[in-house]
Amino acid sequence: MTVRNIRVAMNGVTGRMGHRQHLVRSVLALREQGGIDTGDGTTLWPEPVLVGRDGRKLAGLAARHGIERWSTDLDAVLADPAVEVYFDAQVTAARESAVRRAIAAGKHVYCEKPTAGGHAGALALARLAREAGVRHGVVQDKLFLPGLRKLKRLADDGFFGRVLSLRGEFGYWVFEGDRQPAQRPSWNYRAQDGGGIAADMFPHWEYVLRELAGPVRSVQAHLATHIPRRWDERGTAYEATADDAAYAVFELEGGAVAQFNSSWTVRVHRDELLELQVDGTEGSAVAGLRHCRAQHRSATPRPVWDPDLPAGEDFRAQWREVPDDGEPTSAFKAQWELFLRHVALGEPWRFDLFAGARGVQLAELARRSAAEGRRLAVPEPAP
């Protein structure tokens, strides 16, 4: 067995998402499973190099997880010819500059979304990467969730017939930070720092809708800052300038309509934090992060509206559970494995920085739609 080491500079892993999902549950988990078996006698072995601004935190993480290399000097790490891949999970406002430097250094690039603060910047990054000849990708983890994989399988099998509509509910209550600590960092609620739920979640909705039913062709959105005052990590009150809820209607290519409510100011009364329903002429399905339930046309009951009598049917019981098609795994880990195979073996890959730019574009148009109070067309970005 031949071992092929892939040294990965990981910037932003002191944050919750970068640490838990990307370092521990993805890169370190791939090492714990013995690396990535390519099937030809070679094992791909990721070697993380931790990068960030806080040396104390980096040293602690490295010691905790048995990682040899860490640095607060990004340029020095990028100058190391042994580093092949640059990964970025920093705050959005810092990402574009760092990714540009990584591309200029000739590194393959994989990063969180949004890939930049605006569409022009995101598209420029994608073009720079293409011109530099480096491999590039953006995290699109929702596609690898067990629940959405089941939805995708149903769609590919023609279960829905012609898709008519999609309805998405996402969110939970994020505490203000005064009486109970907030579950999200304070920069998420400051527009000047790249915060806002539209910027955070609409890039996800772009690729989810594209994969399930088709590209978004128009958007009409309303953004709100429902809670204008919050408290940061030091307990200091600040003005929330970014949207904490976004309500949108998307028209898709082919005529299907999608409605999405995204909110950090909603209390959960659903099975999972994300719930997505697809309705078509031949069948419907409702999926969360892990589960998916479906109802075919042949099994659809005939409900009768009668507000004077209690409901006589258990509507939830009339849906069937869609089985798993394999052992569930971390969505982030699954995509990391595919990207590292893409880097090392050149295997097909479509979740690139151009896909990331489409997500940034949708979020940007949603903000414009809300500001102008009108529906806006969503063109397919020029490559």
VMD Tcl script that draws the C-alpha trace (Angstrom):
set ca {
  {0.00 0.00 0.00}
  {1.40 3.39 -1.06}
  {0.63 6.42 1.12}
  {0.14 9.77 -0.63}
  {0.37 12.62 1.89}
  {-1.70 15.75 1.23}
  {-0.71 18.65 3.46}
  {-3.67 20.98 4.06}
  {-3.41 24.47 5.55}
  {-6.59 24.93 7.60}
  {-7.37 28.57 8.39}
  {-10.18 29.40 10.82}
  {-10.32 26.13 12.76}
  {-10.47 27.88 16.14}
  {-14.08 28.78 15.34}
  {-16.92 26.39 16.11}
  {-17.65 25.33 12.53}
  {-14.02 25.07 11.48}
  {-13.08 23.08 14.56}
  {-15.99 20.68 14.94}
  {-17.12 20.04 11.39}
  {-13.98 20.48 9.31}
  {-11.06 19.59 11.57}
  {-12.48 16.99 13.98}
  {-15.37 15.41 12.07}
  {-13.77 15.59 8.63}
  {-9.98 15.72 8.30}
  {-9.16 13.99 11.60}
  {-12.01 11.52 11.06}
  {-10.52 10.61 7.66}
  {-7.21 9.93 9.40}
  {-8.93 7.83 12.06}
  {-10.48 5.65 9.37}
  {-7.03 5.00 7.93}
  {-7.05 7.65 5.22}
  {-8.82 7.55 1.86}
  {-8.50 4.30 -0.08}
  {-8.31 5.18 -3.77}
  {-8.91 1.59 -4.85}
  {-5.60 1.24 -6.71}
  {-3.32 0.45 -3.79}
  {-2.88 4.08 -2.72}
  {-4.08 5.72 0.47}
  {-4.55 9.49 0.60}
  {-3.41 10.79 3.97}
  {-4.42 14.37 4.91}
  {-1.91 16.27 7.07}
  {-3.47 19.39 8.64}
  {-1.47 22.55 9.31}
  {-3.46 24.81 11.62}
  {-3.44 28.52 10.72}
  {-4.97 31.48 12.53}
  {-4.37 34.68 14.45}
  {-4.42 33.33 18.01}
  {-1.30 31.30 18.69}
  {-2.51 30.22 22.13}
  {-5.68 28.67 20.72}
  {-3.82 27.05 17.85}
  {-1.24 25.52 20.19}
  {-4.02 24.17 22.40}
  {-5.85 22.61 19.45}
  {-2.67 21.10 18.08}
  {-1.78 19.57 21.45}
  {-5.30 18.24 22.00}
  {-5.47 16.51 18.63}
  {-1.84 15.49 18.19}
  {-1.19 17.85 15.26}
  {2.46 18.72 14.66}
  {2.24 21.93 12.67}
  {0.52 25.25 13.37}
  {1.30 28.87 12.54}
  {0.02 32.42 12.83}
  {1.89 33.39 9.65}
  {-0.37 32.58 6.70}
  {2.11 33.82 4.09}
  {4.85 31.58 5.48}
  {2.51 28.57 5.34}
  {1.50 29.39 1.78}
  {5.17 29.69 0.81}
  {5.80 26.11 1.95}
  {5.95 23.92 -1.21}
  {4.85 20.90 0.84}
  {1.43 22.52 1.44}
  {-0.86 21.55 -1.43}
  {-4.31 22.67 -0.27}
  {-5.55 25.82 1.44}
  {-8.83 25.60 3.36}
  {-10.66 28.68 4.69}
  {-13.32 28.74 7.41}
  {-12.62 32.26 8.65}
  {-15.22 34.99 9.09}
  {-16.59 36.01 5.70}
  {-14.93 39.42 5.71}
  {-11.45 37.85 5.88}
  {-11.96 35.08 3.33}
  {-11.59 36.77 -0.06}
  {-8.15 38.22 0.64}
  {-6.79 34.97 2.06}
  {-8.12 32.86 -0.81}
  {-6.57 35.28 -3.32}
  {-3.19 34.85 -1.62}
  {-3.56 31.07 -1.67}
  {-4.38 31.04 -5.38}
  {-1.41 33.33 -6.09}
  {0.77 30.84 -4.20}
  {-0.45 28.04 -6.47}
  {-2.41 26.16 -3.82}
  {-5.58 24.20 -4.47}
  {-8.40 25.95 -2.63}
  {-11.36 24.65 -0.65}
  {-13.42 27.06 1.42}
  {-16.60 27.71 3.31}
  {-19.39 29.82 1.93}
  {-20.07 32.60 1.20}
  {-16.84 32.68 -0.75}
  {-16.75 36.50 -0.72}
  {-18.72 39.48 0.53}
  {-20.19 40.20 -2.90}
  {-20.86 38.50 -6.21}
  {-18.18 40.41 -8.12}
  {-15.53 39.30 -5.63}
  {-16.75 35.70 -5.60}
  {-16.74 35.48 -9.39}
  {-13.29 37.06 -9.54}
  {-11.95 34.37 -7.17}
  {-13.36 31.62 -9.37}
  {-11.79 33.13 -12.47}
  {-8.44 33.58 -10.72}
  {-8.43 29.94 -9.68}
  {-9.29 28.81 -13.21}
  {-6.55 30.97 -14.72}
  {-4.02 29.72 -12.17}
  {-4.89 26.10 -13.01}
  {-5.52 25.14 -9.38}
  {-8.32 22.87 -8.27}
  {-10.99 24.70 -6.29}
  {-14.11 23.93 -4.32}
  {-16.70 25.36 -1.98}
  {-18.44 23.60 0.89}
  {-21.96 22.54 -0.12}
  {-22.61 20.23 2.79}
  {-26.42 20.15 2.66}
  {-26.25 17.98 -0.47}
  {-24.53 15.26 1.53}
  {-27.02 15.13 4.41}
  {-28.87 11.79 4.58}
  {-32.29 13.43 4.37}
  {-31.48 15.51 1.30}
  {-29.70 12.58 -0.35}
  {-32.98 10.69 -0.09}
  {-34.85 13.63 -1.63}
  {-32.33 13.74 -4.46}
  {-32.71 10.00 -5.02}
  {-36.48 10.36 -5.28}
  {-36.07 13.25 -7.73}
  {-33.61 11.33 -9.90}
  {-35.97 8.32 -9.95}
  {-38.84 10.50 -11.21}
  {-40.87 9.92 -8.04}
  {-42.25 13.49 -7.96}
  {-43.34 13.65 -11.59}
  {-43.37 17.34 -12.49}
  {-42.20 19.31 -9.47}
  {-44.74 21.97 -8.56}
  {-43.38 23.55 -5.39}
  {-40.85 23.36 -2.59}
  {-41.20 24.72 0.94}
  {-38.28 25.15 3.27}
  {-38.27 25.98 6.97}
  {-34.93 26.58 8.62}
  {-33.91 28.11 11.90}
  {-34.03 28.21 15.66}
  {-33.94 30.72 18.48}
  {-30.49 32.26 18.94}
  {-30.34 33.82 22.39}
  {-29.63 37.52 22.56}
  {-26.63 37.02 24.82}
  {-27.78 38.92 27.91}
  {-29.51 36.31 30.05}
  {-28.23 33.26 28.18}
  {-25.11 33.00 25.98}
  {-25.74 33.23 22.23}
  {-25.15 30.07 20.19}
  {-23.69 32.03 17.29}
  {-20.82 34.56 17.15}
  {-21.75 38.22 17.38}
  {-20.31 39.09 13.96}
  {-23.23 37.18 12.43}
  {-25.47 40.09 13.45}
  {-23.31 42.95 12.16}
  {-23.71 43.77 8.47}
  {-20.36 45.59 8.46}
  {-18.65 42.31 9.39}
  {-20.39 40.26 6.69}
  {-23.20 38.98 8.91}
  {-26.84 38.25 8.12}
  {-28.88 35.10 7.66}
  {-29.43 35.78 3.94}
  {-25.66 35.90 3.33}
  {-25.26 32.76 5.43}
  {-28.13 30.59 4.18}
  {-29.10 31.70 0.66}
  {-25.91 30.23 -0.84}
  {-27.14 26.91 0.60}
  {-30.62 27.32 -0.85}
  {-29.16 28.09 -4.28}
  {-27.42 24.74 -4.66}
  {-30.13 22.74 -2.87}
  {-32.82 24.05 -5.22}
  {-30.58 23.64 -8.27}
  {-29.90 19.99 -7.44}
  {-33.48 19.07 -6.54}
  {-35.58 20.98 -9.05}
  {-33.58 23.43 -11.17}
  {-31.75 26.76 -11.10}
  {-33.36 29.79 -9.44}
  {-34.56 32.25 -12.06}
  {-36.16 34.95 -9.86}
  {-36.24 35.97 -6.22}
  {-38.53 38.12 -4.13}
  {-37.37 38.54 -0.56}
  {-38.12 40.32 2.67}
  {-35.29 40.63 5.20}
  {-35.80 41.62 8.80}
  {-33.77 42.46 11.88}
  {-36.32 41.34 14.43}
  {-34.01 41.73 17.44}
  {-32.10 45.02 17.11}
  {-30.02 44.74 20.31}
  {-27.75 41.84 21.25}
  {-24.79 41.14 23.55}
  {-21.38 39.97 22.32}
  {-18.92 37.41 23.68}
  {-17.69 39.88 26.33}
  {-21.20 40.68 27.52}
  {-21.22 44.10 25.84}
  {-24.44 45.30 24.22}
  {-24.29 46.15 20.53}
  {-26.64 47.18 17.72}
  {-27.61 44.32 15.43}
  {-27.33 45.71 11.90}
  {-27.69 42.47 9.92}
  {-30.85 40.54 9.10}
  {-31.75 37.75 11.51}
  {-34.67 36.47 9.41}
  {-35.25 36.18 5.66}
  {-38.48 35.26 3.87}
  {-38.22 34.51 0.17}
  {-40.09 33.18 -2.86}
  {-37.96 31.72 -5.64}
  {-39.17 30.85 -9.13}
  {-37.19 28.00 -10.65}
  {-36.37 27.14 -14.22}
  {-39.28 25.02 -15.44}
  {-41.90 26.86 -13.38}
  {-41.66 25.33 -9.90}
  {-41.99 27.77 -7.00}
  {-39.99 27.55 -3.77}
  {-40.75 29.33 -0.50}
  {-38.08 29.53 2.19}
  {-38.28 30.91 5.70}
  {-34.85 31.28 7.31}
  {-34.74 32.62 10.85}
  {-32.60 32.88 13.96}
  {-35.67 34.23 15.78}
  {-38.03 31.26 15.59}
  {-38.80 28.56 18.13}
  {-38.70 25.07 16.66}
  {-41.94 23.14 16.20}
  {-40.84 20.63 13.60}
  {-38.90 17.39 13.61}
  {-35.55 18.94 12.67}
  {-33.96 22.39 12.38}
  {-34.21 22.16 8.59}
  {-37.34 20.80 6.96}
  {-37.89 20.76 3.20}
  {-41.04 19.60 1.41}
  {-41.21 18.83 -2.31}
  {-44.62 18.47 -3.98}
  {-45.06 17.09 -7.48}
  {-47.79 15.75 -9.71}
  {-46.95 12.13 -8.80}
  {-45.73 12.37 -5.23}
  {-44.48 14.45 -2.31}
  {-41.72 14.11 0.26}
  {-40.63 15.89 3.42}
  {-36.99 15.72 4.49}
  {-34.92 16.94 7.38}
  {-31.23 16.51 8.06}
  {-31.51 12.74 8.39}
  {-35.06 11.56 7.79}
  {-37.26 11.64 4.71}
  {-40.92 10.63 4.41}
  {-42.78 10.29 1.14}
  {-46.33 9.91 -0.12}
  {-47.06 8.70 -3.64}
  {-50.08 9.78 -5.65}
  {-51.49 6.24 -5.38}
  {-51.44 6.49 -1.56}
  {-52.67 10.07 -1.24}
  {-55.83 10.29 0.92}
  {-58.82 12.50 0.19}
  {-58.91 15.05 3.03}
  {-62.14 17.02 3.42}
  {-62.11 20.48 4.94}
  {-64.59 20.71 7.79}
  {-63.73 23.30 10.46}
  {-66.65 22.18 12.64}
  {-65.34 18.67 13.31}
  {-62.01 17.45 14.73}
  {-59.59 15.90 12.25}
  {-60.31 12.20 11.94}
  {-57.04 11.24 10.26}
  {-53.45 10.99 11.41}
  {-51.92 12.68 8.39}
  {-48.30 12.05 9.43}
  {-48.93 8.32 9.71}
  {-49.97 8.20 6.05}
  {-46.41 8.90 4.88}
  {-43.73 6.20 4.54}
  {-40.11 6.47 5.64}
  {-37.58 6.49 2.79}
  {-34.78 4.03 3.67}
  {-31.09 4.88 3.79}
  {-29.01 3.87 0.79}
  {-25.92 3.23 2.87}
  {-24.34 3.95 6.23}
  {-24.92 7.64 7.11}
  {-21.75 9.68 7.51}
  {-20.84 13.29 8.22}
  {-21.91 15.50 5.30}
  {-18.75 17.59 5.71}
  {-16.50 14.52 5.80}
  {-18.15 13.08 2.68}
  {-17.42 16.24 0.70}
  {-13.88 16.53 2.06}
  {-13.17 13.02 0.83}
  {-14.47 13.87 -2.64}
  {-12.43 17.08 -2.81}
  {-9.19 15.41 -1.75}
  {-9.77 12.70 -4.36}
  {-10.35 15.49 -6.88}
  {-7.04 17.11 -5.89}
  {-5.02 13.92 -5.93}
  {-6.69 11.94 -8.72}
  {-8.47 14.54 -10.82}
  {-11.83 12.86 -10.25}
  {-14.90 14.83 -11.45}
  {-15.95 17.73 -9.25}
  {-18.70 20.30 -9.78}
  {-18.85 22.12 -6.43}
  {-16.29 24.72 -7.49}
  {-15.83 28.44 -6.82}
  {-18.18 29.23 -9.71}
  {-20.88 27.34 -7.81}
  {-19.91 29.41 -4.76}
  {-20.32 32.60 -6.80}
  {-23.88 31.60 -7.75}
  {-24.74 31.33 -4.07}
  {-23.27 34.75 -3.28}
  {-25.18 36.19 -6.24}
  {-28.49 34.86 -4.93}
  {-27.90 36.34 -1.48}
  {-26.92 39.67 -3.03}
  {-30.04 39.76 -5.22}
  {-32.19 38.86 -2.23}
  {-30.84 41.89 -0.35}
  {-31.56 44.08 -3.37}
  {-35.04 42.62 -3.72}
  {-35.80 43.39 -0.09}
  {-34.41 46.92 -0.35}
  {-36.28 47.71 -3.57}
  {-39.48 45.83 -2.72}
  {-39.66 43.94 -6.00}
  {-38.95 40.63 -7.67}
  {-35.57 40.35 -9.42}
  {-34.39 38.04 -12.16}
  {-31.47 35.72 -11.35}
  {-29.28 35.30 -14.43}
  {-26.90 32.41 -14.80}
  {-23.49 33.99 -14.06}
  {-21.05 34.17 -16.93}
  {-18.15 31.72 -16.39}
}
mol new
graphics top color blue
foreach p $ca { graphics top sphere $p radius 0.5 }
foreach p [lrange $ca 0 end-1] q [lrange $ca 1 end] { graphics top cylinder $p $q radius 0.2 }
display resetview
